[in-house]
Structures are given as C-alpha cells and as structure tokens.
Amino acid sequence: MELHNRDVRTDVRELGALVGDVLAAQASTEAYETVETLRNAAIDYRRGDAPNRDALHEAVDDLSTTREEVVARAFTTYFELINLAEERERVRAVRNADDGTALHDSFDATIAEFAEAGVDADELEALLADVLIEPTFTAHPTEARRSTVKSKLRSIANHLGELDERNLTDRERRAIWRDVTAEVTSLWGTRQVRQRAPEPEDEARNVQWYLENTLFDVVGDAYEEFEETISKEYDDVDCPKLFEFRSWAGSDRDGNPFVTPEVTDETLERQREVAVEKYRDRCKRLSAVLSQDGDRYAAGDALARSLAADAERFPTVVEEARERYPDEPYRQKLRLMRERLDRVNDVRPGEYPDGDAFLDDLDVIAESLREDGQESVLESFVEPFRRQVDTFGLTLASLDLRDHRENHTEAVAEAVAVEGVDYEGMDEDERVDFLTEAILQEEPVVDIDEPGDVSETTERVLERFESFAEWQEEYGQQAIDTYCISMTEEPSHVLEVLFLSDQVGVVSLPDHCAVDVVPLLETESALNGAERILGTLFENEAYGKALEARGEVQEVMLGYSDSNKENGFLAANWDLYENQRRIARFCREEDVTLRLFHGRGGSISRGGGPMNEALLALPNETVTGQVKFTEQGEAIAEKYANPRIAERELEQMLDAQIRARKEANEEPVEEVPDRWVEAMEIMAPAARETYRDLLNTDGFVSYFEQATPISVVEDLNLGSRPASRSGERSVEDLRAIPWVFSWTQTRLILPGWYAIASGIDAYLDEVGEEAGMETLREMFDEWPFFRTTLDNASLALARTEPEIAAEYADLADDDLRERFFPELVGEYERGRELVLEISGRDQLLRREWLEESLDRRNPYVDPLNLLQANLLGRTHRTDEEERTLRLTVNGIAAGMKNTG
C-alpha cells in the first residue's frame, strides 16, 4: 500500500515555485527575475557550466539596496520551506518503517537481535530497569528564527502532511494548497529578524511549547510502541520508566543576569499549570470511555477503598459525583481526581501533593479494569495516560539551577565575613574544613534573610537559595532538585553550594538532602583534576552523608563547548573520552553510581552529531544506564517539533542506550589496545598545540573580527544571555555559540576540524606513514570513539567551502589574510585528504540523503554568502543595509541548518 502521495523532490520543486510566485506578486516581476539570475548563476558554477563565479559577483554587485533586502528574504524563505520538505521526507522514512521497511538503529531490530542471541526475559528486564534517559532543554541562544516565523512554518508543515498522507479530492487538494499559499504570503510579509532580545520568560515558553504540544502526546505512543516491540519476542517483560525531561530555561543563571528568582518561580508555576490542565483534559476524555455500569462490573477492592477515602476527604463533592454518575464508579473516581487537580493551584486542601499521588489513583483504576478483564480498555486509554503522568509528573520538566562558581565563592565569603570568618583568606584545605563543619553543625552559620551589607552578586545568590527552599516546598522536590556549578575547579566549589543549600533547609544532614550538586568540568585543568575533586568530596564527611541521602548517585557534567574552544576538536574529544573513563573507574572503585551529564551543543564542534551514535561511542565504563544530555536551539526544533520525528528520536536514544548498557555489562572495562591509546596520545597534544598556536598568534583575533560576521552575530538578539562573559573581545572571553556561529556563516567551519590534520600527521611522522595509516584504519573500523570522531569531522569538512570562505578572508587586512587564510585552507585540505584515506571512502559524507541535501542547498546559500560578504565590506551601512545583513545571517543559518 502506498502511504504517501508525494516525495521530497515534488515538495522542493513545488515549494520553490511557490516562493517565486509569492516573490513576483509581493515584490515585482523584476525582483523575481533578479533572484532567478542569481540562482542560475550559482547553479551554473556548481554544475561546471561556468568557469568562475564572476557572473554571480556581478549580479550581487549590481543590486540596489532595496533589491538586496528582497533577495535576502527570498532565499531565506526558500530555505525555511525546503527544511520543511526535508522534515517531511524524514516522516516518510519513519512511516515506511512502520509499514515494514526496516530502519537502521531501530528498537525493533535490537529486540529481535537480543532474542536471537539468547538474551532471556530477566536479562532484558534488568537492562531496561537500568536505563533512564534525561534530555535537558537549554535556553542557549542557538536558534535564529523568531517564534512567529516558527509558528507559520509549523502550520505549513501540517498542510504538507495533509497533502502527503490523506486521500484528497481535487477540490480538497486545491483548498489546502490555497492555504499553503496564504501562509507563505504571510511569511513573506513577516519580519524575520528579532527587534529585541528574547527574555528568559520567552525562552522558557519556547521549551514549554515542545513539551506541551509534542512530547506530552508522543510519550504515550512511544511506550506503546516499545511494549509492542518487546512482546513480539518476549512474554511478561515490564517496560519501566525510561525517560525524564528536564530544562534549564528559566533557571540557568550562569552569565545571564536576567534569570531572576521571579523568572524561575513563574516558569515553575506555568509548567505546573500546563501539566494540571493536561491531566484534567485527559480525565474528562477518560470519563467518556469509562462509563461501565457498576451493576454489571464490580469495582475492585482498591477502587472501593479509594472512593471511601475520597468520601471522607470531599463529602460534598462525592455526593455530587454519585448523583451525576449513579452506579458508575470509574466516572465518580475521575470526577474526584479532577477535583484534586483543581485544588493544586488553590488554597483549598486536598490537592495532589505530587505526580506520584495522582499516578496512584490512576493505578487504582488500572488495577480494577484488569480485575474486570478489560485489558483492551486499559491498554488503549489508561496506560498511555499513566506513562504521561509517570514521565511529566506535576512539573512537566524538572528544572536545573546553574551559576558560575565564582558567584558562590563570593557569596559565601561575604556572608560568613559578617560572622567574623575570613573565608577569602583561607586556602583550599581550610575552606573544605570550614564548609564541612558548617554543614554538619545543626545551627545555621549565616542569616540568609538579613545578610548585612553585601554586594549585589551575593544578594542575588542568597536570594536564589532562599527561593530554592520555597520552590521545593511549593512545587515539590522533583520540580527543582539539581544545582550545576559552571567552571568547577576545586572541591570547595561543590561544598559551597551544599553549604548554602544547608543554610536554607534544602539540606539537613544526615537524613535530608534534596539537591544533586553537579560539578561542571569544562576546562583542561578541571577534567584532568576530576579524580582529585571527586576523591576529596567522596571522603568528606558532610558530602559523603549528602551522597548517601541521594542514593549514592553522583552526577558529573562535562562541558563540550568550552573544552573544544579551549583545546580544539581532536584534543577536546580525546580529553573528554579519557577523563570520562577515569571518572567512571574512580566512581566504581568508590561504590558510587555515576550519571554523566553531557553538555552537548547542536554543532559538531560543540558535541553535536547524531545522538544515538554519540551514546554508542561512549566508553563502556561510563554506561551505567542513566544518561543526561543537553538539547539546544535549532536542534530542539529539528528533533521535537514534529511528533513522528520526536518519537523516532526517543526510539533511537533508547535503542542506543540499551545496546550500550548490554555491551557495558558484558565488557565493563572497555579494552582499548595500547597502540590505539598511544596513537591518540601523540595526535591529541600535537593537535592542541597547533590549535592554540593559531588562537594565540598575534593578530588572529583581529582576523576573526574582520573575516567573520561576529559583530553582527553578537547583536542578533538570539537569546537573553550576553554573547560574551565580560564584553571584551577575545576568543577566551567569547562564548562558544557565537564563536562557532560566526565561522559557520563563512562556510569555514574550523571549530569542527581545525588541527585534526596536524595531529594525525604528527603520529604518522612518529611511527611511519605505512604502519601509522594501518593502525588508524584499524581504529576507524573497530573503535566507535575514533570512528564517530572522524565521522563528525567529516561532516564539518563536507560543509566547509574554502572558495566561499575566501570571500570573507578578502575583507581582512592584506597582511592578516596572507598570514591566516592559507594556513586555514591548508589544514582543511590536508584534513580532508587524511579523513578520506583513513575511512577508505571516496567522499566525506557517508549518508546519501545528506549529500543530496547539501547539493540541493549549496547553490542557494552561495548568493547569500556573497551578499553578506559584500555588506560586511561596506564601511558605512544604512539602516536598511543593516537589516538586510542581519537577514542574511538568518538565511545562511537556515540554509546550513545550523547556527552554533
């Protein structure tokens, strides 16, 4: 049976033509012809029908200021729509797989493979019991599109789905296409670039949208699919809770002064309201289904007891429910459950204290249905609801707090100084001793309410911790129970957060600890010092008691972005791999369960790439079953905007994690041959040295400023957080996102590959070309870490276009250009050559669909790049030219499907 009416080529062709029609109608026929001239000139060169880009250059140079804006808008709109076409193609692949065309890395294939390999039901159940996957949404400014634009695009995507999946009459098809035309026309007239920076509340609402409108419904479907897949090969295997969703949006204070306690409180309240409203709606729907006659179906004992308890709690409401639903016990129960939900945000007593209490009532209904032999009703209507409640609770997504360790140190020092303690003058050992004693003593050390004359930083930190206790009391511990410390370097940085938590009652040892304190290790020194930091903490009396109260689970966050920006791609990947192994081995020796939190970004250089491959490439020692990772910016939209794709993402995560956990059980310590480790220990330091030499070379920062659109990126209003930490211009001070975003715009994506060639060449020089290449090929074929690292570098290399990058290099001073650009291109060319030689491939991209996507996009991105470079080269730009320049950034980001 044909599931679809269209294919990606049809979508691209018709959407592209529609952009042309709208352009001609809304601007002019001449404007349309101008865009066609640019498009054809770019295509001619790419196809080899033109010897150079002179015609494209001339067409760009001849544009009037007004026409420049039209051109930028036309290509940006085109890319937005082509992205929808490619999203629809992903949906087709998923639906075809459901209809029998197998996808790789599918849970279905894995379960079949396990059964064939002799994995019994108990072993599978134990594997699943270990797994907990925690995607954590962040508000980092990595998405260039406005919410208004995203809303319009989502509407167009829904119309494309109708055209593709429904059997339509000609009249219905014309009506839908008319609506698509109207949406594209409206999109054309909509401002693409934000006029103001989004506020933290906007970012929190954006994250909430995906949770509320996609994932909330997808979760039940995903579990149903998982259980059905398991049942094909196994009997009586329970599928436990496998996913939790967390968020930093509205609670991440690091580098963002606008995330106040008021913002966090508003986020928590709004998320609870959404969850409660969702559950009220589901209860109403379930009431329409569970209309069983009590005279024919006896309520189970548990349901009868529950109704009796409700009668004591809400006698008036129970009487009303009995009158409205006589002899319909399920409906009576659901009416009372709605009453308790209504009281969650009410002053009246009797509300559900947390999601578990609500889940208990659903379990009572489930048990009664099972006793009545109504399994089909249970599976179709109650189980998906249970999965939603088990996953989202009353919180929708638990929040993590985060701040920079310097702020905690300052706050502790100032707060205890009022009490006569010279914390600032203490060395590290003295600080650890003082904090330990202070945490363990029963009486508080400082007055959080009245700290005295302290700095604004200290006041903010103390207010946050005071609010922390209030949030847990109001919303429950599960709503906000993690505190992450950026740039952790010492054990005292962790103990400071434990101390402040103790002062407000979030911690009261030995019995109570309602916070996971999470060190974020992101610098070379912190990663290399991880065992020292954790060792001191695990041996510490106060922290040991806190760890015991948290179930002996230690979460450690690894920073991919800053590690890469500090060390370069190859060295950062090796440092993270090796230090993960060391941390995991150390935790195992200390009988502490490690939960790694991977601070990944969307781009390759910031830890991006396919999540399932990343999970499979982790060292076996680190795969405890629990894993947490950040989801950022455009990656959130790409993965979770479409329900079908969101469900597929969850499947791939689960498939990878259960495979990785099984392998870790079979081989707890990954056996990596010494010659492979020796190769990396030659390559990584050499690559780091080459990378740092580049960054530290006099004039490089000036070259970066002149040869990339960094000045535009910083002012794009991408997010509420400032682009740099102090406002100074240096690579070290610049945040990783604008650093990567700027290079991506120029099509010279050096953060994803620079110095990898120098590292590999250093190894080949050391051991000889023939022997070295043989070992490297062996590493690529047999070592998931090395293969994934090179595959990711391949992707960054494939998306790099030196000829386009040269347009930007020409903007720099001649001496700077001559010093840096040839070196960058040389490293790119050698890296490309080496990656192909090691992988044995004749092209960088190993996925045909990705190659097709790049081939489809490149001719259309080229005119935007040339226009952007042209605008950047102007000494004085009008307001209209500035708007067009900013629009080119959005357009290139859409064309590259990546920012930072």
LINQUI-V166878 format. One record per backbone hydrogen bond with DSSP energy under -1.0 kcal/mol. CO is the residue of the C=O (numbers start at 1). NH is the residue of the N-H. If there is no record, write none. Layout:
# LINQUI-V166878
CO NH
CO NH
This chain:
# LINQUI-V166878
7 11
8 12
9 13
10 14
11 15
12 16
13 17
14 18
15 19
16 20
17 21
18 22
19 23
20 24
21 25
22 26
23 27
28 32
29 33
30 34
31 35
32 36
33 37
34 38
35 39
36 40
37 41
38 42
39 43
40 44
41 45
42 46
43 47
44 49
44 50
53 57
54 58
55 59
56 60
57 61
58 62
60 63
64 68
65 69
66 70
67 71
68 72
69 73
70 74
71 75
72 76
73 77
74 78
75 79
76 80
77 81
78 82
79 83
80 84
81 85
82 86
83 87
84 88
85 89
86 90
87 91
88 92
89 93
90 94
91 95
92 96
93 97
94 98
95 99
96 101
97 100
106 110
107 111
108 112
109 113
110 114
111 115
112 116
113 117
114 119
115 118
120 124
121 125
122 126
123 127
124 128
125 129
126 130
132 627
133 244
134 629
135 246
136 631
137 248
140 142
146 150
147 151
148 152
149 153
150 154
151 155
152 156
153 157
154 158
155 159
156 160
157 161
158 162
159 163
160 164
161 165
162 166
164 5
169 173
170 174
171 175
172 176
173 177
174 178
175 179
176 180
177 181
178 182
179 183
180 184
181 185
182 186
183 187
184 188
185 189
187 190
199 203
200 204
201 205
202 206
203 207
204 208
205 209
206 210
207 211
208 212
209 213
210 214
210 215
211 216
214 218
215 219
217 221
218 222
219 223
220 224
221 225
222 226
223 227
224 228
225 229
226 230
227 231
230 233
230 234
242 133
245 398
246 137
247 400
248 251
248 252
251 402
253 256
256 259
258 260
260 264
261 265
262 266
263 267
264 268
265 269
266 270
267 271
268 272
269 273
270 274
271 275
272 276
273 277
274 278
275 279
276 280
277 281
278 282
279 283
280 284
281 285
282 286
283 287
284 288
286 290
289 291
293 296
293 297
300 304
301 305
302 306
303 307
304 308
305 309
306 310
307 311
308 312
309 313
310 314
314 318
315 319
316 320
317 321
318 322
319 323
320 324
321 325
325 328
327 294
328 332
329 333
330 334
331 335
332 336
333 337
334 338
335 339
336 340
337 341
338 342
339 343
341 344
343 346
354 358
355 359
356 360
357 361
358 362
359 363
360 364
361 365
362 366
363 367
364 368
365 369
366 370
367 371
368 372
369 374
370 373
374 378
375 379
376 380
377 381
378 383
382 386
383 387
384 388
385 389
386 390
387 391
388 392
389 393
392 395
392 396
395 397
398 247
401 484
402 253
403 486
404 407
405 409
406 410
407 411
408 412
409 413
410 414
411 415
412 416
413 417
414 418
416 421
417 420
421 423
423 426
427 431
428 432
429 433
430 434
431 435
432 436
433 437
434 438
435 439
436 440
437 441
452 454
455 459
456 460
457 461
458 462
459 463
460 464
461 465
462 466
463 467
464 468
465 469
466 470
467 471
468 472
469 473
470 474
471 475
472 476
476 479
477 480
479 399
481 516
482 401
483 518
484 403
485 520
486 405
491 495
492 496
494 498
495 499
496 500
497 501
498 502
499 503
501 506
501 507
506 514
508 512
512 508
516 483
518 485
519 557
520 488
521 559
523 527
524 528
525 529
527 530
529 533
530 534
531 535
532 536
533 537
534 538
535 539
540 544
541 545
542 546
543 547
544 548
545 549
546 550
547 552
548 551
552 593
554 595
556 597
557 521
558 599
560 564
561 565
562 566
563 567
564 568
568 572
569 573
570 574
571 575
572 576
573 577
574 578
575 579
576 580
577 581
578 582
579 583
580 584
581 585
582 586
583 587
584 588
585 589
586 590
587 592
588 591
593 554
595 556
596 628
597 558
598 600
598 630
599 560
603 608
604 607
606 601
610 614
611 615
612 616
613 617
619 622
620 623
622 624
625 132
627 134
628 598
629 136
631 138
632 635
633 636
633 637
634 638
635 639
636 640
637 641
642 646
643 647
644 648
645 649
646 650
647 651
648 652
649 653
650 654
651 655
652 656
653 657
654 658
655 659
656 660
657 661
658 662
659 663
660 664
661 665
662 666
663 667
670 672
673 677
674 678
675 679
676 680
677 681
679 683
680 684
682 686
683 687
684 688
685 689
686 690
687 691
688 692
689 693
690 694
691 695
692 696
697 700
699 703
700 704
701 705
702 706
703 707
709 713
710 714
713 716
723 735
730 734
733 725
735 739
736 740
737 741
738 742
739 743
740 744
741 745
742 746
743 748
744 747
747 801
748 750
749 752
750 753
750 754
753 756
755 759
756 760
757 761
758 762
759 763
760 764
761 765
762 766
763 767
764 768
768 772
769 773
770 774
771 775
772 776
773 777
774 778
775 779
776 780
777 781
778 782
779 783
783 787
784 788
785 789
786 790
787 791
788 792
789 793
790 794
791 795
792 796
793 797
794 798
795 799
797 800
801 805
802 806
804 807
805 809
806 810
808 811
809 812
813 817
814 818
815 819
816 820
817 821
820 824
821 825
822 826
823 827
824 828
825 829
826 830
827 831
828 832
829 833
830 834
831 835
832 836
833 837
834 838
835 839
836 840
847 851
848 852
849 853
850 854
851 855
852 856
853 857
854 858
857 860
857 861
858 862
861 865
862 866
863 867
864 868
865 869
866 870
867 871
868 872
869 873
871 874
878 882
879 883
880 884
881 885
882 886
883 887
884 888
885 889
886 890
887 891
888 892
889 893
890 894
891 895
892 896
893 898
